[in-house]
């Protein structure tokens, strides 16, 4: 993906009804629309965990989407974002669903 400029990386965890509602697939689709790379996966705790890497604006949009929208059938209680930092280049080539 991109290098230099205003790239950020942030880890996220989404709580609520976010498993069994195509949340990971919708997250992947939205990330690709925003040109964000990273990954998403279900946890044993019933949450969805992942990492976003992209432009500051794209990551800001994705954080809003993860906090307020999600997939059509999901019910988001809260989204937590951790370890947000500026990066020189992205670690990932695409946005993947980990199993």
Buried (B, 14 or more C-beta within 10 A) or exposed (E): BBEEEEBBBBBBBBBBBBBEBBBBEBBBEBBEEBEBBBBBBBEEEEBBBBBBBBBEEBBBBBBEBBBEEBBEEBEBEEBEBEEBEEBEEBEBEEBBEEE
